[in-house]
């Protein structure tokens, strides 16, 4: 599950797509290009690390140790700085995408409208950003780094699975919105992805990370249905 974390995150590009010019064209292109670049880069890094550090599997800092082997102390420092830049980029992307989910839900009247408020000057969902950052801070303090990675990976895999399962349904539904982009071999890819996701989830110890995800999911459902019931009651009173 920790290994899978290195390959997730590409779906984040689709979340703020509504704020992008011509997303039907630019988002698929950006996704495919990024996936190819990252795959090639990962392969090259792996080849270099294996070739320069025989004891790679036993290393706690494999990239830094490998760089130290063929570039000396400068290489180790360079890799460390690169890791910090990568971490800050990951956090920035996390704030950007995670805050847009409650923002979009509020726009669709699935959460209180306060989450849909935008800043007068910057036009960003500042309320959603603040609450999301606060929730992430609390969850980070209450868990270890490995636990946080595992929970993040499990939740993403569940999202991937539901998305893959939805693709064949929308392809054959007559009342579905027009698809602006059709992935080649989409049905085959979704089925294979579902099989892979189920296999990955069988390696999860749900007594640990699964319990935390279940608690948060139940809490989210309670908030969602409570707000929905409140809205329906308010609508009935107005009539």
GUMIKOL-987151 format. One record per residue (C-alpha): x, y, z; residue in one letter. Coordinates in steps of 0.05 Angstrom, whole numbers, padded with zeros to 5 digits, always signed. Example, Ala and Ser with C-alpha at 12.3 -4.5 7.8 and 13.67 -1.06 7.14 Angstrom:
// residues 2
+00246-00090+00156A;+00273-00021+00143S;
// end
This chain:
// residues 239
+00000+00000+00000X;+00058+00047+00014X;+00087+00032-00055X;+00021+00050-00088X;+00023+00119-00056X;+00080+00138-00102X;+00034+00127-00162X;-00030+00161-00139X;-00050+00234-00143X;-00060+00240-00218X;-00135+00245-00208X;-00125+00311-00172X;-00117+00346-00239X;-00191+00333-00254X;-00219+00363-00190X;-00205+00437-00204X;-00220+00426-00279X;-00278+00475-00274X;-00227+00531-00262X;-00186+00512-00324X;-00194+00540-00394X;-00220+00489-00443X;-00216+00430-00394X;-00244+00380-00444X;-00180+00388-00484X;-00127+00408-00433X;-00142+00360-00376X;-00138+00294-00415X;-00074+00319-00449X;-00044+00340-00383X;-00062+00274-00350X;-00034+00230-00405X;+00030+00272-00412X;+00042+00273-00337X;+00031+00198-00330X;+00081+00183-00386X;+00134+00231-00358X;+00127+00204-00287X;+00129+00131-00309X;+00193+00142-00350X;+00225+00183-00293X;+00208+00130-00241X;+00238+00075-00285X;+00302+00114-00296X;+00309+00130-00222X;+00299+00057-00204X;+00351+00034-00255X;+00403+00083-00229X;+00388+00067-00156X;+00393-00008-00167X;+00457-00001-00207X;+00493+00044-00157X;+00470+00017-00090X;+00475-00059-00082X;+00445-00056-00012X;+00385-00015-00037X;+00332-00058-00004X;+00363-00049+00065X;+00370+00027+00059X;+00323+00073+00097X;+00340+00131+00050X;+00351+00094-00016X;+00352+00154-00063X;+00397+00196-00019X;+00444+00137-00007X;+00447+00121-00081X;+00461+00194-00099X;+00515+00196-00045X;+00548+00136-00079X;+00559+00168-00147X;+00555+00243-00132X;+00582+00246-00061X;+00554+00292-00007X;+00529+00340-00060X;+00485+00286-00090X;+00455+00268-00023X;+00441+00342-00007X;+00411+00352-00077X;+00364+00292-00068X;+00343+00317+00001X;+00326+00386-00026X;+00288+00354-00084X;+00249+00313-00034X;+00229+00376+00005X;+00207+00410-00059X;+00166+00348-00077X;+00134+00346-00007X;+00114+00420-00011X;+00086+00408-00080X;+00046+00349-00055X;+00019+00389+00003X;+00001+00447-00043X;-00036+00399-00090X;-00071+00367-00031X;-00097+00434-00005X;-00119+00454-00075X;-00158+00391-00091X;-00184+00372-00022X;-00214+00441-00011X;-00250+00438-00079X;-00290+00376-00060X;-00333+00408-00004X;-00335+00471-00047X;-00366+00433-00105X;-00413+00395-00059X;-00437+00461-00029X;-00449+00488-00099X;-00493+00428-00112X;-00530+00439-00046X;-00501+00376-00015X;-00465+00414+00041X;-00479+00481+00076X;-00471+00540+00028X;-00416+00569+00072X;-00367+00520+00038X;-00384+00552-00029X;-00363+00622-00009X;-00305+00652-00048X;-00256+00707-00029X;-00275+00775-00057X;-00204+00789-00082X;-00173+00721-00097X;-00237+00685-00118X;-00215+00622-00080X;-00260+00581-00033X;-00226+00608+00029X;-00276+00579+00079X;-00269+00509+00049X;-00193+00518+00047X;-00189+00536+00121X;-00235+00480+00145X;-00200+00429+00101X;-00132+00450+00127X;-00156+00446+00199X;-00184+00376+00188X;-00119+00353+00155X;-00078+00382+00212X;-00119+00344+00265X;-00115+00279+00226X;-00040+00288+00216X;-00027+00300+00290X;-00070+00240+00310X;-00036+00189+00265X;+00034+00166+00244X;+00065+00180+00176X;+00056+00108+00152X;-00016+00106+00176X;-00032+00171+00140X;-00001+00144+00075X;-00041+00080+00080X;-00107+00115+00094X;-00094+00163+00037X;-00080+00105-00011X;-00141+00065+00011X;-00189+00123+00002X;-00160+00138-00067X;-00167+00066-00087X;-00240+00067-00067X;-00250+00130-00109X;-00214+00097-00168X;-00258+00035-00161X;-00324+00074-00160X;-00301+00115-00220X;-00282+00054-00259X;-00348+00021-00242X;-00386+00083-00265X;-00352+00087-00333X;-00388+00027-00365X;-00454+00050-00335X;-00449+00120-00365X;-00426+00092-00432X;-00491+00053-00440X;-00541+00100-00406X;-00582+00140-00456X;-00596+00198-00409X;-00522+00210-00391X;-00490+00277-00409X;-00450+00277-00473X;-00380+00252-00463X;-00330+00306-00482X;-00273+00255-00481X;-00274+00181-00496X;-00215+00141-00470X;-00193+00087-00519X;-00208+00017-00492X;-00243+00050-00433X;-00287-00009-00415X;-00229-00059-00415X;-00186-00011-00375X;-00241+00000-00323X;-00252-00075-00314X;-00178-00090-00306X;-00170-00031-00259X;-00227-00057-00215X;-00194-00125-00211X;-00128-00094-00192X;-00160-00048-00140X;-00197-00106-00107X;-00131-00145-00104X;-00095-00086-00072X;-00150-00077-00020X;-00143-00150+00001X;-00074-00131+00029X;-00104-00080+00077X;-00110-00092+00151X;-00179-00062+00160X;-00175-00070+00236X;-00126-00012+00236X;-00131+00037+00178X;-00199+00011+00156X;-00230+00030+00223X;-00208+00103+00217X;-00235+00106+00146X;-00301+00076+00168X;-00309+00126+00225X;-00295+00186+00179X;-00342+00157+00125X;-00399+00148+00175X;-00388+00219+00201X;-00390+00246+00131X;-00454+00209+00115X;-00486+00235+00179X;-00469+00307+00160X;-00493+00296+00089X;-00561+00266+00106X;-00572+00313+00165X;-00562+00373+00120X;-00606+00342+00067X;-00662+00330+00117X;-00654+00402+00143X;-00660+00429+00073X;-00722+00388+00058X;-00755+00410+00123X;-00738+00483+00108X;-00766+00476+00038X;-00831+00447+00065X;-00838+00503+00115X;-00829+00556+00061X;-00886+00524+00021X;
// end
